[in-house]
Amino acid sequence: MIYKDIIHGEVEISEPVILELIDSPSIQRLKGIDQAGYSEPYFPNTKHNRFEHSMGDYLLLKKYGAPIEEQINGLIHDVSHSAFSHCIDYVLASGSQKDHDLQDNIFVDFVLKTEIPSILRKYDFDVDYILDEKNFPLQERNLPDLCADRIDYSLRTAIVFKESEQEEVRNIMKDLVVKDNQWVFNSFDTARRYAEIFLQMNNKYYSGVTSGVMFLTVGDYLKHSLKRGYITENDLYLTDMELLNKIRKFHDQDADLQLFFDRMDRRIGFSEDPTGYYSKVSCKSRVVDPSFMKDGRIMKVSDIDGEWKDLFDKYSGPKDYYISFDE
């Protein structure tokens, strides 16, 4: 199989277990899950999906020689995402607005109910081992460290959102190495530039007010639909369009549902008003402190750059917004 990726270019994939996983319903469903949530009304012409990111995560691990088990973990790590991605954290009480962690919390139980375990067993892989992210330090690490998941989604969205160019992203990748099972840049300058790109993506998109409104409005729309019985919790794991189409037929008979959709679809304007507001919404904030090599030692950008340490401290916490609508 030849796969074409905006970061890695054309890559040949031949491992039977990887090919079968890619073709599985759980991975294919991710083609219908918007990476950002419900991006088009909020960030026009930037839509890309969880499948592209999952493939990029896998390709990054493959390129740097991670064990096949870690490559598999990277490929399947997002299968437990609901429709509209992290908007689910604004729908179900088991999600957290400030942590965006529902998908991670249900990952193991979710995967065990899919076809993925039988595929892994077919090729003699230990399912429990592959589903335990603690076994894979290149794939997953806590902030502010880098991991394959974080590297891929940040650089991929930077290209898609036109905050960086393909050439710059590929040059950043050329400076990236693996040392002691962690991601490290060869130079401070590249590490600092990557940190800047990540911060820009965080402040403008991941935790910006526009994303806050997207999360809030999609959350209201889906919560109302659940409350009225238009959908079930199981329906949340359809694709975005399948879920939308299931709810749309109730718009004409439910004025509140139509209002929630008009807000969600940005047919109604919004403003921030901390003194009189419709709802408070919180967003997870993501800031990285990349490692780099200096005189044979692994250091953090903040170790030698006081300005970056100040920026890191300033933007690391969750962001709260107080939203009113113009109707």
N, C-alpha and C positions, 0 to 999 in steps of 0.2 A: 504494500500500500504506500502510495506517495501522498503525503499530507503537506499542504502549503499553509504557512503560518506567517503573520505579519512581522514577527520578531525573528524567527528561526529560519524563514525561507522554506524551501522544499526539503522535506525530510522523509527518508524511507523508513517505514515501520514494518517489521517482519516477525516480531515475537508473537506466537500463536495466542498466548493468553491475553496480550494487549489487544490484538485484533478482535478477539471474541468479546472482550469487555467493551471496546469502542462500539461494537455493533449491538450491544445489549440494550434493551428498552430503557433501563435506568440511566445510562449515559446518553442515549439518543434523546431522551426527554429534555435534557439540559439545553438542547438547541432552541427550545421554546421558553426558556427562562431568562429574562432580561438581567444582565449582570448588575445593573444599577437599581433595578426595581420596576419603575414605570417611566422610562427615561425620555421618551420622545417629546411629551409636552413640556418637559423641564429642561432638557438638554438636547435640542433637535439635532438630528443627523449623527448621533453618537451611539446608537443602539448596537450592542454586541451581547453575546450570550454566555451562559455558564459553560457551555460545551467548549467554546473557543478558549476560555480561561483554563478549563480542566486539561485540555490538550496541551496548552502552553506550559502549564505546571509540569505535566509529565515530560514534555520535550526538554525542559530545562534540567530536570533531574537526570534524564537519559544522557544529555549532552555532557554533564559533569560526572558521569560514571557512578551515579548512585546505584545501590543494589536494586535488582528487579522488584523486590518487595516494596521498596520505597517509591519506585516509579509507579507501581500499582496504587499505592496509597495516594499519591499525588493525583493520579487519573480519576480516582473514585471519590476524592475528598468532598466534593460538592453535591453528591447525589441526594443528600437529605435536604437540599434547599427546596422550599415551597415555591409556588408561583409568586412572582414579584420579589423574589430573593429576600433581602433583610426587612422588607415591609412586614413580614410575618411577626417580627418582634414588636409590632405595634397593633397586632390583632389578638394574639393569644397571651393569656396571663403568664404562661411559662416562658415567654420571651422577655428580654430586657432591652429597653430603648438605649440605655447607656453602654451596654456590652455587646449587643447584637449577637447573642450566643445560642439562640434556640436551635439553629441548625447543628451546631457543634454538640449540644446537649443530647440530641436525639440520634446522632449519627450512627452509633453502633446498632441500636435497636432497629433503626430504619433499614440499614443495609442488610441485616440478618433476615428481613422479610422480603428481600428482593431475590432476583436470580443470580446476583453476584457471588454469594458463597458457593453455589454449585459450580460456577465457572472456575473459581479458585481451586476447589477440591479436585476438579477434573484434571488440573495441571499440578496437583500435589502441593499446593500452597497451604500454609497454616492460616486459616481465616482469622482466628483470634489475634495472631501476631500482626497481621496486616491491618487490622482495624484499630490497633493500639498506636496512636500517634506518638506516644513516648518512645517508641522504637525508632523514630525517624527524625533525627535532629535537623536534617537538611530541609525536609518538607515542612516542618512546623516548629516554630519557636514563639515564645511570648514577645510582645512588644517590649522594648524598642529594637530588638534584634531582627536581623533579616532572616527570611525563610523563603523557600521556593514559591509558596503560595503568595506571599507578600510581594516578592520581586516581580512575579509575573503580572499580577493584577495591577500593580502600580505602573509598570512600564507599558503594559498593554493599553490601559486607559489613558495614559499620557499621550500615546500615539493617536488613539481614537478621538480624544478630546482636543487634539491639536495643541497640546501644551509642550510637546517635544516631537522631534522628527524621527523617522525610522533610522536614519544614519546616526543620530546622536544616541539613540537607544542601543543600537548595535555596538557602538564604541564603548558605551558603559558596560555592556555585557563582556566585551573583550578584556576589560580590566578586572573582571570578577573571577576569583579563584576560590577553591575550597581548601581551608586549612583547619586541621583538628576538628573535622566534622562541622565546620561553620563557614558561612559565606563571608568572604573578606575581599576588599578591593586592594589592588596593588598600590594605588596612590591615594593620597589625601584628597587631591583635587577632584577625582572622580567620585569618591565617597561623599564629599561635600555637595557636589552637583546632584548626585542621586538623592541625597537628603532634601535638597531644595525642591526638586521635582515632586518628591513624595509629599512634602509640606504643602506645596501649591495645590496638588490634587486633593489633599485632605481639606484645606480651608475653603477651596472653591466648590468642591463636589462632595467628597465623602461626608463631611460634617457641616457643610454650609447651610444657610437658611433655606435655600431652594430645595435641597435634599430633605431638610426637616419638614417642609410643607408637603413634599411628595410622600414621605413616610406617614405623616399624619393623615393625609386625605385618603390614601389607599387603605390605611388602617381603618378609618371610619367607614369607608365603603364596604370593606369585607366584614367588619364586625356587625354592621347593620344587616348584611346579607345572611350571616350566620344566625343572628338573633331572630330574624323573620323566617328562617327555615328555607331560604332560597338555595342554600348550599349547606353541605356538611363539612366537618373538619377534614374528612378524607378528600373532599374536592379541592382543598387547598394545595394538593399535590398533583393536580393536573398541570398542564402548561398554562402560561399566562392567558393566551387567547381562548383556550378551552374553558377556563374559569370565567373569563369575561363574558363569553357567549352564553354561558349557563345563567349568568345574572342579568344580562341585558334585557331578556324578555319580560322582566318584572319592572323595568323603568316606567312604563306607561301607567302602571297601576299603583305606583308608590312614589309620591312626590318627594319624600325624604331621601329615598334611594337616588332619584334623579338629581337632587341637589348635591348629595355626596359625590356622585359621578361628575357633575359639572365642576365642582371644586377640584376633584382629582385630575380631571382632564384640562385644567387651567382655563376653563371658560369663565371663571370668576377670579378676580384679582385678590391679592392678599397683602397684608402689611404687618409689621411688627409693632406691637403696642403693649409694653409691660404694665401699663396702668389699667387698661380695660381690654381684655382679650377673650377670644373664643376658647383657646386651649394652649397649654404649655406643651412643648415637645422637646425631647432631648435627642441628641445624636452622639454616637460613639465617635471619638476623635482618635486618629491614628497618626503618630509621629515616630519616626525611626531615628536611631543613632547608629549609623553604620560603622562597621569595623574596617580597618585598613592596616596595611603593613608599613611599619616605620622602623628602620634599622634592625630588621629581623624580628620585631615584636609586633603583636597584634594590639592595636589601640582603637579607641572610639573617637569619633569626630569631636565629641564634647570634651575629650581629654585635653585637646590642645586648642580648641576654638571656643572661647568664652561667649562669643555672640551666638553660636549655635546652641550652647547650653542654655542661654537665656530664652531662645526661641523654643527649644524643646520644653522647657519648664512652662512657658506661657501657653502653649497650644496642646499640651498632653491631655488635659482633662476633658470630660464630656462637655458638649455645648448645649445650652438651653435657649429656646426661642419661645416668644409669646406671640401667637398668631391670631390675627383677625382677618375676616373675609369681607369683601366689598359689597355683598348683596344687601 
